[in-house]
Amino acid sequence: MKKIVVAIVLIMMMIGLVACGGGDVDAVADKISFEQSSSYFGTCDAFNVYVMSGVMERPFSPDGERGTMSEFCRITLRGKENNLLRGTFTYTLTYNGEELSGAFSKDYGNSYSADTRVAAHSSGLSKLVIGDGINAYEITLCDNMTGISIDRARALEIARGEFEEKIAADTDENGIFKREVHIKFVNDWGNPDSEYYWYVAFIGGNHNSYAVLIDKMSGEVMAKR
């Protein structure tokens, strides 16, 4: 009889360990298809430079599903006087002591970008030089996430609280969340001095979404749609 009681207790303990030890998949976190982990800004006389990194699905497609994920580090140039409408631009990036070089591709209008396919973190990114074929601009990068109180995990938690009922309605009977999740650290690119906020969006297959803009210090929801 004593052995039976001990066996029952052990079974109950194992059930508890599965429940508390991460046995259940987090349906929302499992659908994150874009998650930004760093944000930098630099400037010179000719242009502004934005650097962001994290993990994202490739190919990137906001279709409600998460594809194969990989790290990324994207550098974007935006001209100050519509002076990047045409031209050839290159970068040299020092990351964890290794020098990486490449060329920018035209985005649209006055913007160019380059995907270095590495993850840039404040401890690894140390130097950036932009070339235009004539001049070389050494850019001092400012870490936009220095001193923030709300990290991306907390931002997701706040967003989930705002849309608790919608998320429940978008989770099927098998526990699968029927949207993908984007977590970005954004500001108004038209005004480089503007405040940065966390943007968390839940995107469906027909490109409809619900999203929040969250204060990086207080965690207050500044906008919701």
FIKOLZA-1660 file (N, C-alpha, C; in steps of 0.1 Angstrom, whole numbers, plus 5000, padded with zeros to 4 digits):
% residues 225
   i   px   py   pz ch aa at
   1 5008 4988 5000  A  M  N
   1 5000 5000 5000  A  M CA
   1 5009 5013 5000  A  M  C
   2 5019 5012 5008  A  K  N
   2 5028 5023 5009  A  K CA
   2 5035 5026 4995  A  K  C
   3 5039 5015 4988  A  K  N
   3 5045 5017 4975  A  K CA
   3 5035 5023 4965  A  K  C
   4 5022 5020 4966  A  I  N
   4 5012 5026 4957  A  I CA
   4 5011 5041 4960  A  I  C
   5 5011 5044 4972  A  V  N
   5 5009 5059 4976  A  V CA
   5 5022 5066 4971  A  V  C
   6 5034 5060 4973  A  V  N
   6 5046 5067 4968  A  V CA
   6 5045 5069 4953  A  V  C
   7 5041 5058 4945  A  A  N
   7 5040 5059 4931  A  A CA
   7 5030 5070 4926  A  A  C
   8 5019 5071 4933  A  I  N
   8 5009 5081 4930  A  I CA
   8 5015 5095 4932  A  I  C
   9 5022 5097 4943  A  V  N
   9 5029 5110 4946  A  V CA
   9 5039 5113 4935  A  V  C
  10 5047 5103 4931  A  L  N
  10 5057 5106 4920  A  L CA
  10 5051 5110 4907  A  L  C
  11 5040 5103 4904  A  I  N
  11 5033 5106 4891  A  I CA
  11 5028 5121 4892  A  I  C
  12 5022 5124 4903  A  M  N
  12 5017 5138 4905  A  M CA
  12 5028 5148 4904  A  M  C
  13 5040 5145 4910  A  M  N
  13 5051 5154 4909  A  M CA
  13 5056 5155 4894  A  M  C
  14 5056 5145 4887  A  M  N
  14 5061 5146 4873  A  M CA
  14 5051 5154 4864  A  M  C
  15 5038 5152 4867  A  I  N
  15 5028 5160 4860  A  I CA
  15 5030 5175 4863  A  I  C
  16 5033 5178 4876  A  G  N
  16 5036 5192 4880  A  G CA
  16 5048 5197 4873  A  G  C
  17 5059 5189 4872  A  L  N
  17 5071 5193 4865  A  L CA
  17 5069 5196 4851  A  L  C
  18 5061 5188 4844  A  V  N
  18 5058 5191 4830  A  V CA
  18 5051 5204 4828  A  V  C
  19 5041 5206 4837  A  A  N
  19 5033 5218 4836  A  A CA
  19 5041 5231 4839  A  A  C
  20 5050 5230 4849  A  C  N
  20 5057 5242 4853  A  C CA
  20 5071 5243 4846  A  C  C
  21 5076 5233 4840  A  G  N
  21 5089 5233 4835  A  G CA
  21 5090 5236 4820  A  G  C
  22 5080 5243 4814  A  G  N
  22 5081 5247 4800  A  G CA
  22 5076 5236 4791  A  G  C
  23 5068 5226 4796  A  G  N
  23 5063 5216 4787  A  G CA
  23 5052 5221 4777  A  G  C
  24 5045 5232 4781  A  D  N
  24 5035 5238 4773  A  D CA
  24 5042 5248 4764  A  D  C
  25 5039 5248 4751  A  V  N
  25 5044 5257 4742  A  V CA
  25 5037 5270 4743  A  V  C
  26 5044 5281 4743  A  D  N
  26 5038 5295 4744  A  D CA
  26 5034 5298 4729  A  D  C
  27 5021 5297 4727  A  A  N
  27 5016 5298 4713  A  A CA
  27 5019 5312 4707  A  A  C
  28 5019 5322 4715  A  V  N
  28 5021 5336 4709  A  V CA
  28 5036 5337 4706  A  V  C
  29 5045 5334 4716  A  A  N
  29 5059 5335 4714  A  A CA
  29 5064 5327 4703  A  A  C
  30 5058 5315 4701  A  D  N
  30 5061 5306 4690  A  D CA
  30 5059 5312 4676  A  D  C
  31 5051 5323 4675  A  K  N
  31 5048 5329 4663  A  K CA
  31 5055 5342 4660  A  K  C
  32 5065 5345 4668  A  I  N
  32 5073 5357 4666  A  I CA
  32 5081 5355 4653  A  I  C
  33 5078 5364 4643  A  S  N
  33 5085 5363 4630  A  S CA
  33 5095 5374 4628  A  S  C
  34 5094 5385 4636  A  F  N
  34 5104 5396 4635  A  F CA
  34 5105 5401 4650  A  F  C
  35 5118 5401 4654  A  E  N
  35 5121 5405 4668  A  E CA
  35 5134 5413 4668  A  E  C
  36 5132 5426 4670  A  Q  N
  36 5144 5435 4670  A  Q CA
  36 5151 5435 4684  A  Q  C
  37 5164 5433 4684  A  S  N
  37 5172 5433 4696  A  S CA
  37 5181 5444 4698  A  S  C
  38 5184 5452 4688  A  S  N
  38 5192 5464 4689  A  S CA
  38 5188 5475 4680  A  S  C
  39 5192 5487 4683  A  S  N
  39 5189 5499 4675  A  S CA
  39 5200 5510 4677  A  S  C
  40 5206 5514 4666  A  Y  N
  40 5216 5524 4666  A  Y CA
  40 5213 5536 4656  A  Y  C
  41 5218 5547 4659  A  F  N
  41 5217 5559 4650  A  F CA
  41 5230 5566 4649  A  F  C
  42 5233 5571 4637  A  G  N
  42 5245 5579 4635  A  G CA
  42 5242 5589 4624  A  G  C
  43 5250 5600 4623  A  T  N
  43 5247 5610 4613  A  T CA
  43 5260 5616 4609  A  T  C
  44 5260 5622 4597  A  C  N
  44 5271 5630 4592  A  C CA
  44 5265 5641 4583  A  C  C
  45 5273 5649 4576  A  D  N
  45 5267 5660 4568  A  D CA
  45 5258 5656 4557  A  D  C
  46 5260 5644 4552  A  A  N
  46 5253 5640 4540  A  A CA
  46 5240 5632 4543  A  A  C
  47 5241 5624 4554  A  F  N
  47 5230 5614 4556  A  F CA
  47 5229 5610 4570  A  F  C
  48 5217 5604 4573  A  N  N
  48 5215 5597 4586  A  N CA
  48 5217 5582 4584  A  N  C
  49 5222 5575 4594  A  V  N
  49 5224 5561 4594  A  V CA
  49 5216 5554 4605  A  V  C
  50 5209 5544 4601  A  Y  N
  50 5201 5536 4611  A  Y CA
  50 5207 5521 4610  A  Y  C
  51 5209 5515 4622  A  V  N
  51 5214 5501 4622  A  V CA
  51 5204 5494 4632  A  V  C
  52 5198 5483 4627  A  M  N
  52 5190 5475 4636  A  M CA
  52 5193 5460 4633  A  M  C
  53 5191 5452 4644  A  S  N
  53 5194 5438 4643  A  S CA
  53 5184 5430 4651  A  S  C
  54 5185 5417 4649  A  G  N
  54 5176 5408 4656  A  G CA
  54 5174 5395 4649  A  G  C
  55 5162 5389 4649  A  V  N
  55 5159 5377 4642  A  V CA
  55 5147 5380 4634  A  V  C
  56 5146 5374 4622  A  M  N
  56 5134 5375 4614  A  M CA
  56 5133 5363 4605  A  M  C
  57 5121 5361 4599  A  E  N
  57 5119 5350 4590  A  E CA
  57 5124 5354 4576  A  E  C
  58 5129 5343 4569  A  R  N
  58 5134 5345 4555  A  R CA
  58 5128 5334 4547  A  R  C
  59 5121 5338 4536  A  P  N
  59 5119 5351 4531  A  P CA
  59 5108 5358 4540  A  P  C
  60 5109 5371 4541  A  F  N
  60 5100 5378 4550  A  F CA
  60 5087 5380 4543  A  F  C
  61 5076 5376 4550  A  S  N
  61 5063 5377 4544  A  S CA
  61 5053 5378 4555  A  S  C
  62 5046 5390 4557  A  P  N
  62 5036 5392 4567  A  P CA
  62 5023 5385 4564  A  P  C
  63 5023 5372 4565  A  D  N
  63 5011 5364 4560  A  D CA
  63 5005 5356 4571  A  D  C
  64 5009 5359 4584  A  G  N
  64 5002 5352 4595  A  G CA
  64 5010 5340 4600  A  G  C
  65 5020 5336 4592  A  E  N
  65 5028 5324 4596  A  E CA
  65 5042 5327 4598  A  E  C
  66 5049 5319 4606  A  R  N
  66 5063 5322 4608  A  R CA
  66 5071 5312 4600  A  R  C
  67 5081 5317 4592  A  G  N
  67 5089 5309 4584  A  G CA
  67 5102 5305 4591  A  G  C
  68 5112 5302 4584  A  T  N
  68 5125 5299 4589  A  T CA
  68 5132 5311 4594  A  T  C
  69 5137 5311 4607  A  M  N
  69 5142 5323 4613  A  M CA
  69 5157 5324 4612  A  M  C
  70 5163 5336 4610  A  S  N
  70 5177 5338 4610  A  S CA
  70 5180 5352 4616  A  S  C
  71 5193 5353 4620  A  E  N
  71 5197 5366 4625  A  E CA
  71 5199 5376 4613  A  E  C
  72 5198 5389 4617  A  F  N
  72 5200 5399 4606  A  F CA
  72 5206 5411 4613  A  F  C
  73 5213 5419 4605  A  C  N
  73 5218 5432 4609  A  C CA
  73 5216 5441 4596  A  C  C
  74 5208 5451 4597  A  R  N
  74 5205 5459 4585  A  R CA
  74 5209 5474 4587  A  R  C
  75 5216 5479 4578  A  I  N
  75 5221 5493 4578  A  I CA
  75 5213 5501 4568  A  I  C
  76 5207 5512 4572  A  T  N
  76 5199 5520 4563  A  T CA
  76 5205 5534 4562  A  T  C
  77 5206 5539 4550  A  L  N
  77 5210 5553 4547  A  L CA
  77 5199 5561 4543  A  L  C
  78 5197 5573 4549  A  R  N
  78 5186 5582 4544  A  R CA
  78 5193 5596 4542  A  R  C
  79 5192 5601 4530  A  G  N
  79 5198 5614 4527  A  G CA
  79 5191 5626 4534  A  G  C
  80 5199 5636 4537  A  K  N
  80 5193 5648 4543  A  K CA
  80 5187 5658 4534  A  K  C
  81 5192 5658 4521  A  E  N
  81 5188 5668 4512  A  E CA
  81 5184 5662 4498  A  E  C
  82 5177 5650 4499  A  N  N
  82 5174 5643 4487  A  N CA
  82 5186 5640 4478  A  N  C
  83 5198 5638 4485  A  N  N
  83 5210 5636 4478  A  N CA
  83 5214 5622 4476  A  N  C
  84 5205 5612 4479  A  L  N
  84 5208 5598 4477  A  L CA
  84 5199 5592 4466  A  L  C
  85 5195 5600 4457  A  L  N
  85 5185 5595 4447  A  L CA
  85 5193 5586 4438  A  L  C
  86 5206 5588 4436  A  R  N
  86 5214 5578 4428  A  R CA
  86 5228 5579 4433  A  R  C
  87 5235 5568 4430  A  G  N
  87 5249 5567 4435  A  G CA
  87 5252 5553 4439  A  G  C
  88 5265 5551 4443  A  T  N
  88 5270 5538 4448  A  T CA
  88 5275 5540 4461  A  T  C
  89 5270 5532 4471  A  F  N
  89 5274 5534 4485  A  F CA
  89 5279 5520 4491  A  F  C
  90 5289 5521 4499  A  T  N
  90 5295 5508 4505  A  T CA
  90 5296 5510 4520  A  T  C
  91 5298 5499 4527  A  Y  N
  91 5300 5500 4541  A  Y CA
  91 5311 5491 4546  A  Y  C
  92 5318 5495 4556  A  T  N
  92 5327 5486 4563  A  T CA
  92 5323 5486 4578  A  T  C
  93 5320 5475 4583  A  L  N
  93 5315 5473 4596  A  L CA
  93 5325 5464 4604  A  L  C
  94 5329 5469 4616  A  T  N
  94 5337 5461 4625  A  T CA
  94 5328 5455 4636  A  T  C
  95 5327 5442 4636  A  Y  N
  95 5318 5434 4645  A  Y CA
  95 5326 5423 4652  A  Y  C
  96 5327 5424 4665  A  N  N
  96 5334 5414 4673  A  N CA
  96 5348 5412 4668  A  N  C
  97 5355 5424 4664  A  G  N
  97 5369 5423 4659  A  G CA
  97 5370 5419 4645  A  G  C
  98 5360 5416 4638  A  E  N
  98 5361 5412 4624  A  E CA
  98 5355 5423 4615  A  E  C
  99 5362 5426 4604  A  E  N
  99 5358 5436 4595  A  E CA
  99 5350 5430 4584  A  E  C
 100 5338 5436 4582  A  L  N
 100 5329 5431 4572  A  L CA
 100 5326 5443 4562  A  L  C
 101 5325 5440 4549  A  S  N
 101 5323 5450 4539  A  S CA
 101 5312 5446 4529  A  S  C
 102 5305 5455 4524  A  G  N
 102 5295 5452 4514  A  G CA
 102 5290 5465 4507  A  G  C
 103 5280 5463 4499  A  A  N
 103 5274 5474 4491  A  A CA
 103 5259 5476 4495  A  A  C
 104 5254 5488 4494  A  F  N
 104 5240 5491 4496  A  F CA
 104 5232 5489 4484  A  F  C
 105 5219 5486 4486  A  S  N
 105 5210 5485 4475  A  S CA
 105 5199 5496 4476  A  S  C
 106 5194 5501 4465  A  K  N
 106 5184 5511 4465  A  K CA
 106 5171 5506 4471  A  K  C
 107 5165 5514 4481  A  D  N
 107 5152 5510 4486  A  D CA
 107 5142 5518 4478  A  D  C
 108 5140 5530 4482  A  Y  N
 108 5130 5538 4475  A  Y CA
 108 5134 5553 4478  A  Y  C
 109 5130 5562 4469  A  G  N
 109 5132 5576 4471  A  G CA
 109 5147 5579 4475  A  G  C
 110 5148 5584 4488  A  N  N
 110 5161 5589 4492  A  N CA
 110 5168 5579 4502  A  N  C
 111 5165 5566 4500  A  S  N
 111 5170 5556 4510  A  S CA
 111 5177 5544 4503  A  S  C
 112 5187 5540 4510  A  Y  N
 112 5195 5528 4506  A  Y CA
 112 5196 5519 4518  A  Y  C
 113 5197 5506 4516  A  S  N
 113 5199 5497 4528  A  S CA
 113 5209 5485 4524  A  S  C
 114 5215 5479 4534  A  A  N
 114 5223 5468 4532  A  A CA
 114 5221 5458 4544  A  A  C
 115 5219 5445 4540  A  D  N
 115 5217 5435 4550  A  D CA
 115 5230 5427 4552  A  D  C
 116 5237 5429 4564  A  T  N
 116 5250 5423 4566  A  T CA
 116 5248 5408 4570  A  T  C
 117 5236 5404 4574  A  R  N
 117 5234 5390 4579  A  R CA
 117 5242 5386 4591  A  R  C
 118 5245 5396 4599  A  V  N
 118 5251 5393 4613  A  V CA
 118 5242 5400 4623  A  V  C
 119 5243 5395 4635  A  A  N
 119 5235 5402 4646  A  A CA
 119 5245 5412 4653  A  A  C
 120 5241 5425 4653  A  A  N
 120 5249 5435 4659  A  A CA
 120 5244 5438 4673  A  A  C
 121 5252 5437 4683  A  H  N
 121 5249 5440 4697  A  H CA
 121 5258 5450 4702  A  H  C
 122 5255 5457 4712  A  S  N
 122 5263 5468 4717  A  S CA
 122 5277 5464 4721  A  S  C
 123 5279 5451 4725  A  S  N
 123 5292 5446 4728  A  S CA
 123 5300 5442 4716  A  S  C
 124 5294 5441 4705  A  G  N
 124 5301 5436 4693  A  G CA
 124 5303 5446 4682  A  G  C
 125 5294 5456 4681  A  L  N
 125 5295 5466 4670  A  L CA
 125 5303 5478 4675  A  L  C
 126 5315 5480 4668  A  S  N
 126 5324 5490 4673  A  S CA
 126 5327 5501 4663  A  S  C
 127 5325 5499 4650  A  K  N
 127 5329 5509 4640  A  K CA
 127 5321 5507 4627  A  K  C
 128 5318 5519 4621  A  L  N
 128 5310 5518 4608  A  L CA
 128 5316 5529 4599  A  L  C
 129 5320 5526 4587  A  V  N
 129 5325 5535 4577  A  V CA
 129 5316 5534 4564  A  V  C
 130 5311 5545 4560  A  I  N
 130 5303 5546 4547  A  I CA
 130 5311 5553 4536  A  I  C
 131 5311 5546 4525  A  G  N
 131 5318 5552 4513  A  G CA
 131 5309 5555 4502  A  G  C
 132 5312 5566 4495  A  D  N
 132 5303 5570 4483  A  D CA
 132 5311 5570 4470  A  D  C
 133 5323 5563 4470  A  G  N
 133 5332 5563 4458  A  G CA
 133 5342 5574 4458  A  G  C
 134 5340 5585 4466  A  I  N
 134 5349 5596 4467  A  I CA
 134 5353 5598 4481  A  I  C
 135 5343 5599 4490  A  N  N
 135 5346 5601 4504  A  N CA
 135 5343 5589 4513  A  N  C
 136 5349 5589 4524  A  A  N
 136 5347 5578 4534  A  A CA
 136 5342 5585 4547  A  A  C
 137 5331 5582 4552  A  Y  N
 137 5325 5588 4564  A  Y CA
 137 5325 5578 4575  A  Y  C
 138 5333 5581 4586  A  E  N
 138 5333 5573 4598  A  E CA
 138 5322 5577 4607  A  E  C
 139 5313 5568 4609  A  I  N
 139 5300 5571 4616  A  I CA
 139 5301 5567 4631  A  I  C
 140 5298 5576 4640  A  T  N
 140 5297 5573 4654  A  T CA
 140 5283 5569 4657  A  T  C
 141 5281 5557 4662  A  L  N
 141 5267 5552 4664  A  L CA
 141 5263 5553 4678  A  L  C
 142 5251 5558 4680  A  C  N
 142 5245 5559 4693  A  C CA
 142 5235 5547 4696  A  C  C
 143 5237 5541 4707  A  D  N
 143 5228 5529 4710  A  D CA
 143 5215 5535 4716  A  D  C
 144 5204 5534 4708  A  N  N
 144 5191 5539 4712  A  N CA
 144 5184 5532 4723  A  N  C
 145 5189 5520 4727  A  M  N
 145 5183 5512 4737  A  M CA
 145 5190 5514 4751  A  M  C
 146 5201 5522 4751  A  T  N
 146 5208 5524 4764  A  T CA
 146 5198 5531 4774  A  T  C
 147 5197 5525 4786  A  G  N
 147 5190 5531 4797  A  G CA
 147 5175 5529 4796  A  G  C
 148 5170 5521 4787  A  I  N
 148 5155 5519 4786  A  I CA
 148 5151 5510 4798  A  I  C
 149 5139 5511 4802  A  S  N
 149 5133 5503 4813  A  S CA
 149 5125 5491 4809  A  S  C
 150 5119 5492 4797  A  I  N
 150 5111 5481 4791  A  I CA
 150 5119 5474 4781  A  I  C
 151 5121 5461 4783  A  D  N
 151 5128 5453 4772  A  D CA
 151 5117 5447 4763  A  D  C
 152 5122 5440 4753  A  R  N
 152 5112 5435 4743  A  R CA
 152 5103 5424 4749  A  R  C
 153 5108 5416 4758  A  A  N
 153 5100 5406 4765  A  A CA
 153 5088 5413 4772  A  A  C
 154 5092 5423 4780  A  R  N
 154 5081 5430 4787  A  R CA
 154 5072 5437 4778  A  R  C
 155 5077 5442 4767  A  A  N
 155 5068 5449 4757  A  A CA
 155 5058 5439 4751  A  A  C
 156 5062 5427 4749  A  L  N
 156 5053 5416 4744  A  L CA
 156 5043 5413 4754  A  L  C
 157 5047 5412 4767  A  E  N
 157 5038 5409 4778  A  E CA
 157 5027 5420 4779  A  E  C
 158 5031 5432 4778  A  I  N
 158 5021 5444 4779  A  I CA
 158 5011 5443 4767  A  I  C
 159 5017 5440 4755  A  A  N
 159 5008 5439 4743  A  A CA
 159 4998 5428 4745  A  A  C
 160 5003 5416 4750  A  R  N
 160 4994 5405 4752  A  R CA
 160 4982 5408 4762  A  R  C
 161 4986 5416 4772  A  G  N
 161 4975 5420 4781  A  G CA
 161 4965 5429 4775  A  G  C
 162 4969 5438 4766  A  E  N
 162 4960 5447 4759  A  E CA
 162 4950 5439 4750  A  E  C
 163 4955 5428 4744  A  F  N
 163 4947 5421 4734  A  F CA
 163 4944 5407 4739  A  F  C
 164 4942 5405 4751  A  E  N
 164 4940 5392 4757  A  E CA
 164 4928 5385 4750  A  E  C
 165 4917 5392 4749  A  E  N
 165 4905 5385 4743  A  E CA
 165 4907 5382 4728  A  E  C
 166 4913 5391 4721  A  K  N
 166 4916 5389 4706  A  K CA
 166 4925 5377 4704  A  K  C
 167 4936 5376 4713  A  I  N
 167 4945 5365 4712  A  I CA
 167 4938 5352 4715  A  I  C
 168 4930 5352 4725  A  A  N
 168 4922 5340 4728  A  A CA
 168 4914 5335 4716  A  A  C
 169 4907 5345 4710  A  A  N
 169 4898 5342 4698  A  A CA
 169 4906 5337 4686  A  A  C
 170 4919 5342 4685  A  D  N
 170 4927 5338 4674  A  D CA
 170 4936 5325 4677  A  D  C
 171 4933 5319 4688  A  T  N
 171 4940 5306 4691  A  T CA
 171 4931 5295 4689  A  T  C
 172 4934 5285 4681  A  D  N
 172 4925 5274 4678  A  D CA
 172 4925 5264 4689  A  D  C
 173 4916 5253 4687  A  E  N
 173 4914 5243 4697  A  E CA
 173 4927 5235 4700  A  E  C
 174 4936 5235 4691  A  N  N
 174 4949 5228 4693  A  N CA
 174 4960 5237 4699  A  N  C
 175 4956 5249 4703  A  G  N
 175 4965 5258 4710  A  G CA
 175 4975 5265 4701  A  G  C
 176 4971 5266 4688  A  I  N
 176 4979 5273 4678  A  I CA
 176 4974 5287 4675  A  I  C
 177 4983 5297 4677  A  F  N
 177 4979 5311 4675  A  F CA
 177 4980 5313 4660  A  F  C
 178 4969 5319 4655  A  K  N
 178 4967 5320 4640  A  K CA
 178 4972 5333 4634  A  K  C
 179 4982 5339 4641  A  R  N
 179 4988 5351 4636  A  R CA
 179 5003 5350 4638  A  R  C
 180 5010 5360 4632  A  E  N
 180 5024 5361 4635  A  E CA
 180 5027 5374 4642  A  E  C
 181 5038 5375 4649  A  V  N
 181 5041 5386 4658  A  V CA
 181 5053 5394 4654  A  V  C
 182 5052 5407 4654  A  H  N
 182 5064 5415 4651  A  H CA
 182 5067 5424 4663  A  H  C
 183 5079 5425 4667  A  I  N
 183 5083 5433 4679  A  I CA
 183 5094 5442 4673  A  I  C
 184 5091 5455 4673  A  K  N
 184 5101 5465 4667  A  K CA
 184 5103 5477 4677  A  K  C
 185 5115 5483 4675  A  F  N
 185 5118 5495 4683  A  F CA
 185 5119 5506 4673  A  F  C
 186 5109 5516 4673  A  V  N
 186 5107 5525 4662  A  V CA
 186 5106 5539 4667  A  V  C
 187 5109 5548 4658  A  N  N
 187 5106 5563 4660  A  N CA
 187 5102 5568 4646  A  N  C
 188 5100 5581 4645  A  D  N
 188 5097 5588 4633  A  D CA
 188 5110 5591 4625  A  D  C
 189 5112 5583 4614  A  W  N
 189 5124 5585 4607  A  W CA
 189 5125 5599 4600  A  W  C
 190 5114 5605 4599  A  G  N
 190 5114 5619 4594  A  G CA
 190 5120 5629 4604  A  G  C
 191 5121 5625 4616  A  N  N
 191 5126 5633 4627  A  N CA
 191 5135 5625 4636  A  N  C
 192 5148 5624 4633  A  P  N
 192 5158 5616 4640  A  P CA
 192 5158 5618 4655  A  P  C
 193 5154 5630 4659  A  D  N
 193 5154 5633 4674  A  D CA
 193 5141 5629 4681  A  D  C
 194 5132 5623 4674  A  S  N
 194 5119 5619 4680  A  S CA
 194 5121 5607 4689  A  S  C
 195 5112 5605 4698  A  E  N
 195 5113 5594 4708  A  E CA
 195 5111 5580 4701  A  E  C
 196 5117 5570 4708  A  Y  N
 196 5116 5557 4704  A  Y CA
 196 5106 5550 4712  A  Y  C
 197 5098 5540 4706  A  Y  N
 197 5088 5533 4713  A  Y CA
 197 5089 5518 4708  A  Y  C
 198 5084 5509 4717  A  W  N
 198 5082 5495 4712  A  W CA
 198 5069 5494 4705  A  W  C
 199 5069 5488 4693  A  Y  N
 199 5058 5485 4685  A  Y CA
 199 5056 5470 4684  A  Y  C
 200 5044 5465 4689  A  V  N
 200 5041 5451 4689  A  V CA
 200 5029 5449 4680  A  V  C
 201 5030 5441 4670  A  A  N
 201 5018 5438 4661  A  A CA
 201 5016 5423 4660  A  A  C
 202 5003 5420 4659  A  F  N
 202 4998 5407 4657  A  F CA
 202 4991 5406 4643  A  F  C
 203 4998 5399 4633  A  I  N
 203 4994 5401 4619  A  I CA
 203 4988 5388 4614  A  I  C
 204 4976 5389 4608  A  G  N
 204 4969 5378 4603  A  G CA
 204 4972 5375 4588  A  G  C
 205 4967 5364 4583  A  G  N
 205 4970 5360 4570  A  G CA
 205 4965 5369 4559  A  G  C
 206 4954 5377 4562  A  N  N
 206 4949 5386 4552  A  N CA
 206 4955 5400 4554  A  N  C
 207 4966 5401 4561  A  H  N
 207 4974 5413 4563  A  H CA
 207 4966 5423 4573  A  H  C
 208 4955 5418 4579  A  N  N
 208 4949 5427 4589  A  N CA
 208 4957 5425 4602  A  N  C
 209 4957 5435 4611  A  S  N
 209 4965 5433 4623  A  S CA
 209 4959 5442 4634  A  S  C
 210 4964 5439 4646  A  Y  N
 210 4961 5448 4657  A  Y CA
 210 4975 5450 4664  A  Y  C
 211 4977 5462 4669  A  A  N
 211 4990 5465 4674  A  A CA
 211 4990 5476 4684  A  A  C
 212 5001 5477 4692  A  V  N
 212 5002 5488 4702  A  V CA
 212 5016 5495 4701  A  V  C
 213 5016 5507 4705  A  L  N
 213 5029 5515 4707  A  L CA
 213 5031 5517 4722  A  L  C
 214 5043 5513 4727  A  I  N
 214 5045 5512 4741  A  I CA
 214 5057 5521 4745  A  I  C
 215 5055 5529 4755  A  D  N
 215 5066 5538 4760  A  D CA
 215 5077 5529 4766  A  D  C
 216 5090 5532 4761  A  K  N
 216 5101 5524 4765  A  K CA
 216 5106 5525 4779  A  K  C
 217 5101 5536 4786  A  M  N
 217 5104 5538 4800  A  M CA
 217 5093 5534 4810  A  M  C
 218 5081 5538 4807  A  S  N
 218 5070 5535 4817  A  S CA
 218 5062 5523 4813  A  S  C
 219 5063 5518 4801  A  G  N
 219 5054 5507 4797  A  G CA
 219 5040 5511 4794  A  G  C
 220 5037 5524 4794  A  E  N
 220 5024 5529 4790  A  E CA
 220 5021 5527 4776  A  E  C
 221 5009 5523 4773  A  V  N
 221 5004 5521 4759  A  V CA
 221 5000 5535 4754  A  V  C
 222 5008 5539 4744  A  M  N
 222 5006 5553 4738  A  M CA
 222 4996 5553 4727  A  M  C
 223 4995 5542 4720  A  A  N
 223 4985 5541 4709  A  A CA
 223 4981 5527 4707  A  A  C
 224 4969 5524 4702  A  K  N
 224 4964 5511 4700  A  K CA
 224 4955 5511 4688  A  K  C
 225 4956 5500 4680  A  R  N
 225 4947 5499 4669  A  R CA
 225 4944 5484 4666  A  R  C
% end
